């Protein structure tokens, strides 16, 4: 994208987008509503911005989130910044109306380590495990208080390190891998029986393993477990739970089909889908041509060993032989390593008095813990 490099964080709603680069600069583009100032570009900024613009008045940004025509940022010092529409007190400035077209620091809020946004509410996680909330409280997203224009201390869970919010439910992740949920449960997104339409206080999920990442979507919740699988629960009318069916309201966590070795899960309060990042694992295969040979005792045969790279593999593989009989057959490779641009000739010798018969062994190539093998069959015939 023009003008952007070194991006470390992104956020978007229906018609506006934000990015944070490695220097801590906040960038914005998309629709800038005249009576909302949701891009934070200041008074008089264009309505349509097709190229990212640096947001003035804020620096050292570590994290950005976007709500309903309102933006939220955390800087490297742990301060909270807001801008845009103030519907329902979403700017946390003590009022319930108007808008602010530029970022401003929220007084009295410090040591913030994570942010989350919902429909008309913001959430901030402090380093001491306290979750702060402000804005409109739909379906007990933040307990019993209906609305607040200033940040409230909602609850404290020691070791809480990450929070996420959907349309009107939330989730938190502790440093011990435990996942907590709260808020609306009409679709099972809080992970309890559907007889409970909302969950408060927070509920401890049972996922069978430690989680390393959480994400909340429109009406569904996702957890990345330490084994690299993604587990999902909640609304599924669009197949967003990923269980292979459109069965609605699944409150029991289930693994997303076909996902393994995941490193990231992304969704959002207006998203009825999820994005999962899986690393492309490099690999290789070996080919031995021919894969068999025939000799008499004292004779030899040659075969060519080649390597085919997969998914961008570019290393060399160290060669070894397995399955040789204890005496009589020797393997002489022309090199000790094979690569995509350097094939190896394998010479197989049968020393007398090796008894006639069929001898099978394998040539292996290893790169770290990845080992690939190819078989070879040697037939030893009696001398004429």
URRAUR-V699301 format. One record per residue. N is the residue number from 1. RES is the residue in three letters. PSI is psi in whole degrees, 0 to 359 (NA if undefined). OMEGA is omega as a letter, one per 30 degrees, with the letter a starting at -180 (* if undefined). BURIAL is I if it has 9 or more other C-alpha atoms within 8 Angstrom, else O. Layout:
{{N/RES/PSI/OMEGA/BURIAL} {N/RES/PSI/OMEGA/BURIAL}}
This chain:
{{1/UNK/137/a/O} {2/UNK/131/l/O} {3/UNK/357/a/O} {4/UNK/133/l/O} {5/UNK/160/l/O} {6/UNK/35/a/O} {7/UNK/134/a/I} {8/UNK/347/l/O} {9/UNK/147/l/I} {10/UNK/158/l/I} {11/UNK/152/a/I} {12/UNK/151/l/I} {13/UNK/208/a/I} {14/UNK/328/a/O} {15/UNK/15/l/O} {16/UNK/153/a/I} {17/UNK/154/l/I} {18/UNK/153/l/I} {19/UNK/150/l/I} {20/UNK/130/l/I} {21/UNK/175/a/I} {22/UNK/340/l/O} {23/UNK/358/a/O} {24/UNK/11/l/I} {25/UNK/136/l/I} {26/UNK/130/a/I} {27/UNK/146/a/I} {28/UNK/150/l/I} {29/UNK/165/a/I} {30/UNK/210/a/I} {31/UNK/127/l/I} {32/UNK/96/a/I} {33/UNK/132/a/O} {34/UNK/325/a/O} {35/UNK/24/l/O} {36/UNK/322/a/I} {37/UNK/35/a/I} {38/UNK/344/l/I} {39/UNK/347/l/I} {40/UNK/19/a/I} {41/UNK/1/l/I} {42/UNK/167/l/I} {43/UNK/139/l/O} {44/UNK/5/l/O} {45/UNK/148/a/O} {46/UNK/151/l/O} {47/UNK/319/a/O} {48/UNK/128/a/O} {49/UNK/104/a/I} {50/UNK/353/l/O} {51/UNK/135/l/O} {52/UNK/136/l/I} {53/UNK/140/l/I} {54/UNK/129/l/I} {55/UNK/123/a/I} {56/UNK/159/l/I} {57/UNK/6/l/O} {58/UNK/141/l/I} {59/UNK/171/l/O} {60/UNK/37/a/I} {61/UNK/136/l/I} {62/UNK/334/a/I} {63/UNK/142/l/I} {64/UNK/142/l/I} {65/UNK/156/a/I} {66/UNK/135/l/I} {67/UNK/210/a/I} {68/UNK/93/a/I} {69/UNK/29/l/I} {70/UNK/148/a/I} {71/UNK/155/a/I} {72/UNK/140/l/I} {73/UNK/151/l/I} {74/UNK/131/l/I} {75/UNK/175/a/I} {76/UNK/340/l/O} {77/UNK/354/a/O} {78/UNK/13/l/I} {79/UNK/156/l/I} {80/UNK/134/l/I} {81/UNK/144/l/I} {82/UNK/159/l/I} {83/UNK/166/l/I} {84/UNK/209/a/I} {85/UNK/142/a/I} {86/UNK/25/l/I} {87/UNK/127/l/I} {88/UNK/20/l/I} {89/UNK/25/a/I} {90/UNK/345/l/I} {91/UNK/354/l/I} {92/UNK/35/a/I} {93/UNK/13/l/O} {94/UNK/0/l/O} {95/UNK/170/a/O} {96/UNK/15/a/I} {97/UNK/179/l/I} {98/UNK/194/l/O} {99/UNK/165/l/I} {100/UNK/118/a/I} {101/UNK/15/a/I} {102/UNK/155/a/I} {103/UNK/143/l/I} {104/UNK/144/a/O} {105/UNK/137/l/O} {106/UNK/120/a/I} {107/UNK/147/l/O} {108/UNK/3/l/O} {109/UNK/122/a/O} {110/UNK/168/l/I} {111/UNK/34/l/I} {112/UNK/134/l/I} {113/UNK/348/l/I} {114/UNK/156/l/I} {115/UNK/156/l/I} {116/UNK/153/l/I} {117/UNK/150/l/I} {118/UNK/201/a/I} {119/UNK/302/l/I} {120/UNK/41/a/I} {121/UNK/153/l/I} {122/UNK/155/l/I} {123/UNK/141/l/I} {124/UNK/138/l/I} {125/UNK/124/l/I} {126/UNK/161/a/I} {127/UNK/338/a/I} {128/UNK/7/l/O} {129/UNK/359/l/I} {130/UNK/136/l/I} {131/UNK/124/l/I} {132/UNK/144/a/I} {133/UNK/156/l/I} {134/UNK/160/a/I} {135/UNK/206/a/I} {136/UNK/135/a/I} {137/UNK/98/l/I} {138/UNK/130/l/O} {139/UNK/45/l/I} {140/UNK/33/l/I} {141/UNK/321/l/I} {142/UNK/62/l/I} {143/UNK/221/a/I} {144/UNK/340/a/O} {145/UNK/125/a/O} {146/UNK/326/a/O} {147/UNK/147/l/I} {148/UNK/133/l/I} {149/UNK/2/l/I} {150/UNK/151/a/I} {151/UNK/132/l/I} {152/UNK/145/l/O} {153/UNK/113/a/O} {154/UNK/302/l/I} {155/UNK/167/l/O} {156/UNK/128/l/O} {157/UNK/111/a/O} {158/UNK/137/l/O} {159/UNK/5/l/I} {160/UNK/130/a/I} {161/UNK/349/a/I} {162/UNK/143/l/I} {163/UNK/156/l/I} {164/UNK/152/a/I} {165/UNK/147/l/I} {166/UNK/211/a/I} {167/UNK/312/l/I} {168/UNK/37/l/I} {169/UNK/161/a/I} {170/UNK/166/l/I} {171/UNK/151/l/I} {172/UNK/151/a/I} {173/UNK/125/l/I} {174/UNK/164/l/I} {175/UNK/348/l/O} {176/UNK/7/l/O} {177/UNK/3/l/I} {178/UNK/145/a/I} {179/UNK/132/l/I} {180/UNK/144/l/I} {181/UNK/156/l/I} {182/UNK/167/l/I} {183/UNK/208/a/I} {184/UNK/137/l/I} {185/UNK/23/a/I} {186/UNK/334/l/I} {187/UNK/12/a/I} {188/UNK/11/a/I} {189/UNK/342/l/I} {190/UNK/359/l/I} {191/UNK/23/l/I} {192/UNK/171/a/I} {193/UNK/143/a/O} {194/UNK/349/l/I} {195/UNK/341/l/O} {196/UNK/109/a/I} {197/UNK/343/l/O} {198/UNK/156/a/I} {199/UNK/120/l/I} {200/UNK/131/g/I} {201/UNK/179/a/O} {202/UNK/145/a/O} {203/UNK/134/l/I} {204/UNK/120/l/O} {205/UNK/155/l/I} {206/UNK/107/a/O} {207/UNK/359/l/O} {208/UNK/341/a/O} {209/UNK/164/l/O} {210/UNK/143/l/I} {211/UNK/152/l/I} {212/UNK/351/a/I} {213/UNK/144/l/I} {214/UNK/155/l/I} {215/UNK/139/l/I} {216/UNK/133/l/I} {217/UNK/203/a/I} {218/UNK/302/l/I} {219/UNK/34/a/I} {220/UNK/162/a/I} {221/UNK/145/a/I} {222/UNK/144/l/I} {223/UNK/131/l/I} {224/UNK/117/a/I} {225/UNK/164/a/I} {226/UNK/344/l/I} {227/UNK/4/l/O} {228/UNK/0/l/I} {229/UNK/153/l/I} {230/UNK/130/l/I} {231/UNK/141/a/I} {232/UNK/154/l/I} {233/UNK/159/l/I} {234/UNK/205/a/I} {235/UNK/142/a/I} {236/UNK/23/a/I} {237/UNK/336/l/O} {238/UNK/11/a/O} {239/UNK/18/a/I} {240/UNK/349/l/I} {241/UNK/341/l/I} {242/UNK/31/a/I} {243/UNK/3/l/I} {244/UNK/4/l/O} {245/UNK/174/l/O} {246/UNK/21/l/O} {247/UNK/128/a/O} {248/UNK/155/l/I} {249/UNK/70/l/I} {250/UNK/103/a/I} {251/UNK/349/l/I} {252/UNK/126/l/I} {253/UNK/137/l/I} {254/UNK/149/a/O} {255/UNK/139/l/I} {256/UNK/127/a/I} {257/UNK/133/l/O} {258/UNK/3/a/O} {259/UNK/127/l/I} {260/UNK/153/l/I} {261/UNK/32/a/I} {262/UNK/150/l/I} {263/UNK/348/a/I} {264/UNK/144/l/I} {265/UNK/131/a/I} {266/UNK/136/l/O} {267/UNK/209/l/I} {268/UNK/169/a/I} {269/UNK/346/l/I} {270/UNK/11/a/I} {271/UNK/124/l/I} {272/UNK/37/l/I} {273/UNK/175/a/I} {274/UNK/148/l/I} {275/UNK/129/l/O} {276/UNK/134/l/I} {277/UNK/126/l/O} {278/UNK/136/l/I} {279/UNK/145/l/O} {280/UNK/110/a/O} {281/UNK/119/l/O} {282/UNK/150/a/I} {283/UNK/177/l/I} {284/UNK/162/l/I} {285/UNK/157/l/I} {286/UNK/144/l/I} {287/UNK/132/l/I} {288/UNK/120/a/I} {289/UNK/116/g/O} {290/UNK/169/a/O} {291/UNK/7/l/I} {292/UNK/159/l/I} {293/UNK/166/a/I} {294/UNK/134/a/I} {295/UNK/165/l/I} {296/UNK/161/l/I} {297/UNK/131/a/I} {298/UNK/352/a/I} {299/UNK/178/l/I} {300/UNK/161/l/I} {301/UNK/150/a/I} {302/UNK/150/l/O} {303/UNK/148/l/I} {304/UNK/128/l/I} {305/UNK/123/l/I} {306/UNK/156/a/I} {307/UNK/132/l/I} {308/UNK/117/a/I} {309/UNK/147/l/I} {310/UNK/138/l/I} {311/UNK/40/l/O} {312/UNK/14/l/O} {313/UNK/135/a/I} {314/UNK/8/a/O} {315/UNK/180/l/O} {316/UNK/149/a/I} {317/UNK/131/l/I} {318/UNK/135/a/I} {319/UNK/148/l/I} {320/UNK/168/a/O} {321/UNK/136/l/I} {322/UNK/149/l/O} {323/UNK/10/l/O} {324/UNK/145/l/I} {325/UNK/157/a/O} {326/UNK/333/a/O} {327/UNK/149/l/O} {328/UNK/335/a/I} {329/UNK/130/l/I} {330/UNK/148/l/O} {331/UNK/129/a/I} {332/UNK/95/l/O} {333/UNK/149/l/I} {334/UNK/345/l/O} {335/UNK/160/a/O} {336/UNK/353/l/O} {337/UNK/151/l/I} {338/UNK/145/l/I} {339/UNK/177/a/I} {340/UNK/329/a/I} {341/UNK/10/l/O} {342/UNK/98/l/O} {343/UNK/165/a/I} {344/UNK/136/l/I} {345/UNK/127/l/I} {346/UNK/118/l/I} {347/UNK/125/a/I} {348/UNK/124/a/I} {349/UNK/141/l/I} {350/UNK/113/a/I} {351/UNK/137/l/I} {352/UNK/153/g/O} {353/UNK/65/a/O} {354/UNK/125/a/I} {355/UNK/146/l/O} {356/UNK/152/a/I} {357/UNK/183/l/O} {358/UNK/125/a/O} {359/UNK/126/a/I} {360/UNK/139/l/I} {361/UNK/181/a/I} {362/UNK/141/l/I} {363/UNK/127/a/I} {364/UNK/148/l/I} {365/UNK/137/a/I} {366/UNK/136/l/I} {367/UNK/105/a/I} {368/UNK/232/l/O} {369/UNK/358/l/O} {370/UNK/120/a/O} {371/UNK/127/l/I} {372/UNK/140/a/I} {373/UNK/156/l/I} {374/UNK/133/a/I} {375/UNK/157/l/I} {376/UNK/138/a/I} {377/UNK/125/a/I} {378/UNK/123/l/I} {379/UNK/123/l/I} {380/UNK/120/a/I} {381/UNK/157/l/I} {382/UNK/150/l/O} {383/UNK/152/a/O} {384/UNK/NA/*/O}}
